[in-house]
Amino acid sequence: MSQKESTETQQACMVLTSYLSSHRMRKTPERYEILKAVHQFAEPFDINQIQEKLKDSTISISLSTIYNTFTLLENAQLLVRTKPNGRYNKYMARSLTQDRRYVICSGCGQIWPSQWRAPKTSNNKTLPHGFKPIRYTLFIYGQCRQCQQREQKE
């Protein structure tokens, strides 16, 4: 891996290697190239955007390989998929080091980062089943102001 790659990307590659080994799957350069491309997006992206980014890659990667790798990355918990307005998928790299929060408009499909934080639990309180949170990705679905106004006019 080059020095340019972030620690987050390097950690994700290690998680992928472990996942592939434990499931006795091949460690192909295409899978790692797709994972690295996923980590270049700061905002949610769709399959066409990742395909466009991969056009500059030194190896040829088909759309079918991208879809199959996305499924694999979701199963390895390295990729998060959401369907903001029920019509198309948006993807985000799952962070291994930080919490992420988004508000998603179910009307227009816009996704914005949110500053809202989940309530912290004290050391004396535990979540159900003795669950201890490490990190989280939170999606809050609703309607943005513009979609609310549009709905009121109708």
FIKOLNU-139038 format. One record per residue (C-alpha): residue in one letter; residue number from 1; x, y, z. Coordinates in steps of 0.1 Angstrom, whole numbers. Layout:
 r   k     x     y     z
 a NUM     X     Y     Z
...
# end
This chain:
 r   k     x     y     z
 m   1     0     0     0
 s   2    12    35    -8
 q   3    19    61    19
 k   4    -9    82     4
 e   5   -35    58    16
 s   6   -53    67    48
 t   7   -51    46    79
 e   8   -88    41    76
 t   9   -83    25    41
 q  10   -54     4    54
 q  11   -75    -9    82
 a  12  -104   -16    58
 c  13   -80   -36    36
 m  14   -69   -57    66
 v  15  -105   -63    76
 l  16  -112   -74    40
 t  17   -82   -97    40
 s  18   -94  -113    72
 y  19  -129  -117    59
 l  20  -118  -132    26
 s  21   -95  -156    44
 s  22  -121  -167    70
 h  23  -146  -173    42
 r  24  -120  -190    19
 m  25  -125  -165    -8
 r  26  -100  -152   -33
 k  27   -81  -120   -26
 t  28   -83  -104   -60
 p  29   -68   -70   -70
 e  30  -102   -59   -82
 r  31  -117   -62   -47
 y  32   -90   -42   -31
 e  33   -91   -16   -59
 i  34  -129   -12   -54
 l  35  -124    -9   -16
 k  36   -98    18   -20
 a  37  -120    37   -45
 v  38  -149    35   -20
 h  39  -127    52     7
 q  40  -120    81   -16
 f  41  -156    94   -13
 a  42  -163   117    17
 e  43  -200   118     8
 p  44  -225    91    -1
 f  45  -220    78   -37
 d  46  -238    57   -62
 i  47  -226    28   -84
 n  48  -221    50  -114
 q  49  -198    73   -94
 i  50  -176    44   -83
 q  51  -175    30  -119
 e  52  -164    65  -131
 k  53  -136    67  -105
 l  54  -124    31  -114
 k  55  -120    41  -151
 d  56   -87    56  -142
 s  57   -76    23  -126
 t  58   -48     2  -141
 i  59   -70   -29  -141
 s  60  -102   -33  -160
 i  61  -132   -38  -136
 s  62  -167   -47  -150
 l  63  -199   -33  -135
 s  64  -208   -69  -126
 t  65  -176   -71  -105
 i  66  -184   -38   -88
 y  67  -219   -50   -78
 n  68  -206   -84   -66
 t  69  -178   -67   -46
 f  70  -203   -42   -31
 t  71  -223   -72   -18
 l  72  -192   -88    -4
 l  73  -181   -54    13
 e  74  -216   -51    28
 n  75  -213   -86    42
 a  76  -179   -78    56
 q  77  -194   -47    72
 l  78  -171   -24    52
 l  79  -199    -7    32
 v  80  -232     7    41
 r  81  -261     9    17
 t  82  -292    31    20
 k  83  -321    38    -4
 p  84  -329    74     4
 n  85  -360    78   -17
 g  86  -368    42   -25
 r  87  -356    45   -61
 y  88  -318    40   -61
 n  89  -290    29   -37
 k  90  -264    52   -22
 y  91  -233    38    -5
 m  92  -209    49    21
 a  93  -177    34    34
 r  94  -183    22    70
 s  95  -159    40    93
 l  96  -138    17   115
 t  97  -127    46   137
 q  98  -154    72   140
 d  99  -191    75   144
 r 100  -211    88   114
 r 101  -246   104   114
 y 102  -267   113    85
 v 103  -302   128    78
 i 104  -318   115    47
 c 105  -348   130    29
 s 106  -371   103    18
 g 107  -387   127    -6
 c 108  -358   140   -28
 g 109  -331   115   -17
 q 110  -307   142    -4
 i 111  -283   130    23
 w 112  -266   154    47
 p 113  -241   148    75
 s 114  -256   155   109
 q 115  -241   167   141
 w 116  -267   150   163
 r 117  -251   126   187
 a 118  -266    95   203
 p 119  -270    98   240
 k 120  -240    84   259
 t 121  -245    56   284
 s 122  -228    59   318
 n 123  -205    31   331
 n 124  -233    20   354
 k 125  -259    16   326
 t 126  -257   -11   300
 l 127  -276   -15   268
 p 128  -298   -46   264
 h 129  -281   -80   263
 g 130  -249   -65   279
 f 131  -242   -47   246
 k 132  -212   -23   247
 p 133  -212     1   217
 i 134  -179     7   199
 r 135  -189    29   171
 y 136  -221    35   150
 t 137  -235    47   118
 l 138  -269    64   122
 f 139  -294    72    95
 i 140  -324    95   104
 y 141  -350    94    76
 g 142  -375   122    72
 q 143  -384   151    49
 c 144  -363   182    42
 r 145  -379   216    44
 q 146  -384   219     6
 c 147  -401   185     4
 q 148  -424   194    33
 q 149  -433   227    16
 r 150  -439   209   -17
 e 151  -462   184     1
 q 152  -482   212    18
 k 153  -489   229   -15
 e 154  -503   197   -30
# end
